[in-house]
Amino acid sequence: MSKPLAMLIVTVFSLNVMIGLGVHCHFTDQTSITENMSYAYRPGMWRQTTMTDFQSGAFDGTEVRSPGSVTLSSGMAGDPVPMIYALVGQGSKHLYQYSIQDDAWTRGPDAPGELSPGGDVVSDGDRYLYVLQGGGSSTFWRFDAYQGTWSVMRSTPGPVNAGSDMFYSDGIIYALQGGGSKAVWSYDVQRNEWAEVPVERTYAMGPGSSIVAGGSRLYVIRPDSPSLISVSKSGGRWSDSFYTPPGTIVGPGSDMVVTPAKGSGKPLIFALFGGGTNVFQANSVESNGKWIAYASPPSPIAAGGGLIHVGGASGHMYALAGGSSDGFYRWTYTQGMKEPGPAWSTLSSIPENVGDGGGLAFANGRLASGHLDGHYTSSVFDSGKEREVLDSIVYDVTLPTSGQDVTMYVRASDDAASISAMPWTMLPASILVSAGSGDYTLYADLHGIIGRYVQYMFHMQTVDPATAPFLHEVRLYHMAV
């Protein structure tokens, strides 16, 4: 059984098979966390059976069961694993989780409110995400990636608008207020307390401003006079105006990450300049602030774009394109490598377009199982005869409201060892029966699919986990040739 994208409730599916000279029976795969059993069905009863019984059409009658259904479940599943989280912004509450291992996005629990310009997300690098709502709000949330729950934290010292940004370092979150404000804040994650960072010779921070911390200093990229400036974490006077190359635009979507420079403890800062460009450069603050050009991401970076670094001195960088697009990319970084470095890789697109107020963060989290999306893959069934001709498939579903979908795939082979390598065939379905209240019997033609061993998979989706689809009985018809 392939690894599901979402935990599924105890499930029962059936196969209706025409064996030999027309002996009819159903073969059922019941799957739960701990067991995988086979049942035979005759009108009015479900009975446990063996493969031999199934193939011969004879039933031992040892146990009576009722058929069950499968639906998307709720909650968080499995052990915490490295995950990437994205908020789509532009007035949406939607949070998505990205499995680095599977290159797949799933919908997570919605934020408590809509994310607007100035919204941002940052992680403590382990369990928690911290989120600014933006849009002139002082609202500040924390998301527990282990439990999938949101908490309201202490409000920011003032309203947050476009140009806000956050960075986590050693138990403290440093934040720009944005909106043309000169304020820089610090937030103690243990004490749940905000404070002002007392800076002198202040600069107004608007759309495109970004902040990181390296060693004992804070570094901020300014969009109005494109340059990198720095100040002590404890405050003081801004210094080190490392200007970007002539003609460089720094604008909405600008973001930075920091890594150790080779051979020193000083930071090497990588930056996407945003503003509808795909400029990606690094600044080694130990070498008089020289900017170095690296490989450009595949598309321009705009409002809602984000950049994170996953790994230590070497690792991967991930970027959201933003700008009301769904682009998501990865770049491999090795400490001390020469520019321009490798090309960016295009990963699975985020399911929604990301815009102003969106953001990207890394945390160890559990998969939000069955909230909006999931797959179920059946066992491999053996009809007992090679070159079986698959005829059709009929299955019953309940779609409570609009916004749910159940899509079926099937594959077959005469070789049990190779079926896992066979491609899936998606089956367009037609409605046979509409029983009302969202109950349907669907039919799909299987002509052209041949094999002794057969396996099916269902992809279940919903826009609202409170009204998830249900899959009931599955009947697969085929004959020996």
N, C-alpha and C positions, 0 to 999 in steps of 0.2 A: 504494500500500500504506500503510495507516495505521501510525502509530508504535507498535511493540509495547511492552508494559509490561515485557517481559523478553527478553533476547537468546536466540534460538533456534538450535539446531544446524541444519546444512544439512538442508533439508526437501524431501520429495517428496509431493505429493498428486495424485490423479487424478480426472477427471470422466468418467463413462460416459454417452455422449450418443447418442440415437437420432436420426439425421440423415435428412431426406428420407423415402424409401420404406423405412425400416427398416434402413439401413446402420448398423452398430454399431461404435463405437470408444471408446477412453478418451482423454481429454485431460488432460495432467499439467502442473502448475505446479511447477517446481523452484526453490526460493528459497534463496539464501545471502546472505552479506554483499555480494557483488559481482555477482551475476548473476541473471537471471530468464529461464528457458528453457521451451520447450514440447516435450512428448514425446507420441507416440502409442503405444498398446499393443494388441497382439494376443496371444492366448494364447502364453506362452513367451518373449516378447521385448518389450523397451522400445526404441522408436526415436525419434530426433529427427525433428521434423516442423514444418511451417509451418501457419499458420492456414488457408490454402487447402487444404492436404492434409487437415487435420482436418475441415473442412466438407464436403469431397468424399468423405471416407472412403478416399482413396488415400494410400499411404505411400511415401516416397522411400527408406527403408531405409538411410540413410546411417550410422547409429550405433546400437549396441546398449547399453542401460543397464539397471541393476537398480533396482527401486523402493526407496526409502529410507523412513525413519521420522522423526518429529519428536518431541522430548521437551524438557522444561525443562532448561536448562543450569545450570552453577554458576559462581560467581565474580562479579566486579564489572564492570559494562559502562559504556562511554562516558566522556566527559569529566566531571570534577567539576562539579556544578551545585548551587544552593541547595536544601537538603533540611531537613526537620524530622524529628527522631527522637523516638520515644516508647518507654519501657520500661513494661510493663503492671503490674509489681510483683505484690503479693499472692501471693508464692511462685512466680512464673514467671520463666523465663529470657528470655522473648520480647522481641525488639526489632523495632519497625516503623519504616519509612521513609515519609515523606510527600512526594510531589512537589508543590511549590507550583504549578508550571505546569499539571499535569494534575489537581489535586485528587484524588489517588489514593494509597492506602496499599499498600505491599508489605511482605512479611516480610523482615527482615534476618537476619544471622547471630546465633544465640542468644548471650546473655552466658554466661560460664564457670560461673555459679552462679545460684541463685534470688535474686531481689530481695525483701526483707522490709521491715517498718516501719523507717524511717530511711534506706532506699535513696534515692539521688538521682543525677541526671545533670546535668552542666554541660559547655559547649563552650568551646573557645578561640576560637570565632568563625570558624574556618577549617576545619581538617582533623580535629581530635581531639575525642572525647568522653571525659570522665572520670566514672567511676561509683563511688559508694559502695554496697556490697552491703547494709548495714544488718543488722537482726536480731541485734544484739550482736556482729557481726563487725568486724574491723579491715581487711577485704579491700578493696582499691582497684584498679580496672581502668582501662585506657585502650583506647578503640576507634578504629581508624584508618578513617575514612569513605572514604578513597581505596581502600584495599586490602580492606576488609571483615574485618579481623583484630583480635583481642583480645590485650592484653598485661596481665600482672600487674605492677602498680607497687608502690612501697614502701608498706607497711601504714601505716594511720593511727596516731597516738600512743596511741589507746585505742579501745575498742569503740564502735560507732556504733549509735544507737537512734532511735526515733521522736522527731521534733523536730530532727533533723539537716537541714542545708541547705547549699548551696554557691553561690558566685558567683565568676566569673572577671573579673580586672581587671589589665591590664598585665603578663601573664606570671605572675601569682600567683592561686591559687585560695584563697578564704577560706571556711572551713567552721565550722559549729556542730556540736558532738559530739552534742547531743540527749540524750534519756533523762534529763532533769533535771540534766544536767551544766552547769557554768558555763564550760566550756572553749570557746575560739575558736582555731582553727588557721589556719596559712597553709601553702600547698604551692607550691614553686617548680617549675614544669613543666619547666624546662631541667635543673635539678639533680636532679629526682626526690627532693626532700627536704621533709619536714614540719617545722614549728616551731610553738611556742605563741605566740599573740599575748598579751602580758602586759597584761591588763585589770584594773582595780581596780573596787571597788564592783560586784562581779559579780552576775549574775542567772542563775537556773536556766532552761535552755531546754528546753521540752517540745513535744509535738505542736502544730503551728501556728506555731512559730518560723520566721522567714525572714530571710535576710541579703542585702544588696546593697552595692556600693561605689560611691561618687560622689565625684570629686575625691580629696582626701586622707583621706576618712573612710569608715568602715563604718557602715551603718545596719541595725538589727535591729528587727523587729516582735515584741513580746512578747505571748503569748496570755493569760498569767495576769493581768496588769493591762494590758489592751489599749492599747498605746502604741508609738510609734516612738522608739527611743533611738539614740545614735550615739557613736562613739569613733574616735580616730585609727587609721589603718592600722598604725601602729607600736605601738599600745597606749595605755594610760593609763586615764583615768577616764570611765565612761559619763556621758553628759549628754543634754540636749535630749529630755525626755520629752514628746513631742507626742501627747497622748492622742487615741484615736479617739473619734468622737461617742458620746454617752451611749447605753447599751444595745447597742452594737456587740459582736458576738461575733467573736473571732478564734480559729480552730481548725484542725484537720487540713485540708490542701489549701491553706492560706494560701501565697501566693507574691508576689514583688515583682519589678519591673523598674525601670530608671532611664533617664531621657532628660535632655538638657540643657534647662533652663528658658529660655524666650525672653528674650533680652537679657542673659543672665548665664551664667557658667560653673558656677553652682550647679545641683545636680540637682533634677529633678522626678521623684518616686517614685510609681509606680502600683502599687496593691496589690489583689489579690483576698483577701478576709478569710477565705475557706474556712469550715470549721465547719458545712457544710450550708446556707450562705447564698449568695446571688448578689450580694453587695455588692462594688462595684468603685469605688475612690476613689483620688485622687491627693493627694500632700502636697508642697507647694513649701517646702522647708526654708529658703528665703530670706525667707519671709513669715510668720515666727513659727509655722511648723508647722501651718498651716490645712489641714484635710482638705476636699477638694472631691469631691462625688459625680458620677460619670459613669455612662453607660448600663450597665445590668446585663446580664451574659451570660444566655442563654436558660434555663439550668438551674442549680441549686445546685452549689457547688464543695465537694468533700469530700476525704477522704484519697486521695492519689495525684494530686490536681489539680495543674496547673502553669500557669505564665504565662511567655511569652518575648516579646521585642521583636525584630522583624526590620526593619532599616532604620536610618537615622541619626536626625536630629532629628525627622523624620517617617517614617512607615512603618506597619507592621501589627503588632498584637499577637495572639498565638495562645494559646488556653487549652484545657486538658484539664479536663473536669468531674470526673474521678475518682469516688470513691464507688461503685466497682464498676459504672460506667456507661461508655458508649462515646462520650459527647458530645465534640465538637471544634469550636471556634469561632474566628472572626477578627474583629478590631476595627481600624478604620482611624484612625490618629492623625496629626494635623497640628499641628506646633508652634504654640503660641499659640491654638489653637482654644478656643472657649467650651464650657463644660459644658452639657448632658450628652454632647455629641458624637453621632456617628451610632450607629445600632443595630448590634448584633453580627450577623454572618452565621453561619449554621450550615453547616459544611463536611461532607465525607464522614466518616462515623463511623469511628473506628479499629476494626479487625476484632475486637478482643477488649475486654472490659471492663477498665478501669484501676482499680486500688485501691492500698492502702497500700504504699509502696515504689516506686510508679511515678513517672515524671518526663518532662519535655519539654525538648528542646534543639535548637538550630539549628547546622548545619555545612554546609560544601560537601562533597558526597560523590558517589560513583558509585552507580548503582542496583544493588541486589543482584539480578542477573539470573537468573531461573529457579529461585530457591531453592524457592518454594512457589506461585507464581502467575504466569501469563503468558497473553498472547493471541497467536494467529496469525491474520492476515487474508490471504486469498488475493488473487491478481490478479483483475481483472474479466474474466470470460470472455464471449466473443461467440459465441452459438450461430448467428448469421447470419440469424435470422428473427425478426421482431417478433411479439409476443403469444405467445411460447412458454409453454406450460402446464407448470409444474414438477410432477412427479408424486411422487417420493420420493427419499430420500437414504439410502445405506447406507455405513457406515464401520466400520473395524476398529480396535480399541484394545486395549492391554494395561494392565490395572490391577493391579500386582503384589500389593498388599495393600489392606486397607480404608484409607480416608482419602484416596484419589485420586478425581478426577472430571474428566471431559471433557464440556463442554457446547457444543452447536453452535448457530450463528445463521446466517441466510441473508437476503439481500435481492436484489431484482431490479427492473429498469426497462427500458423501451424506449429510454431516452435515456442514452447513455454519460456525458454531462456531468453528469447529475443523480443518478446512482446513489449518489454519496458522501453525498448529503443524505437518502437514503431511510432509514427506520428499520430496525433489525435485528429480525428475528422469531426468538425462541428456539424451538427445536424439541425438544419432549419425545420421548425415544427409547425404543424397546422392544428387548429382546434377541431377535435372530434365532437366534444360535448362541453357545453357551458352550462353548469348546473346552478349558477347564481351564487351570490355571496363570495365571489372570487374563486370558486372551485372550477377547475378545468381538467379535461382529459385531452392530452396532446398526442399527436402522431407524427412520426418521422420515418421517411423511407431510407432503408439501409442497402439498397441494391448496389452491387459493386464491391461490398465489403465482405471478405471471405476469410475464414480461419477457424481452426478447432478451438483455439483459446480466445476468449473475448473479455474485454474489460470496458467499463464505462466510467465517465466522470461528469459531475454536474458542477457548474459554476453558478452560485447563488448570490444575488445582489439585492440591496434595498437602500433607499435613501433615508430611511428612518428605522432604527433598530427596534422600535416599539411595534412595528408592523412588518416583521420579517416574513419572507415567503416560506411555505411548507412544501416539501416533496414527499409524496406518499408511495404508492406502488409503482414499480417499473417492470414492464413486461417486454421481453425481447423475443421476437419470433424468428426462428430459422429452421432449415431442413437440411438433412444430409443429401449429398448428390452422388 
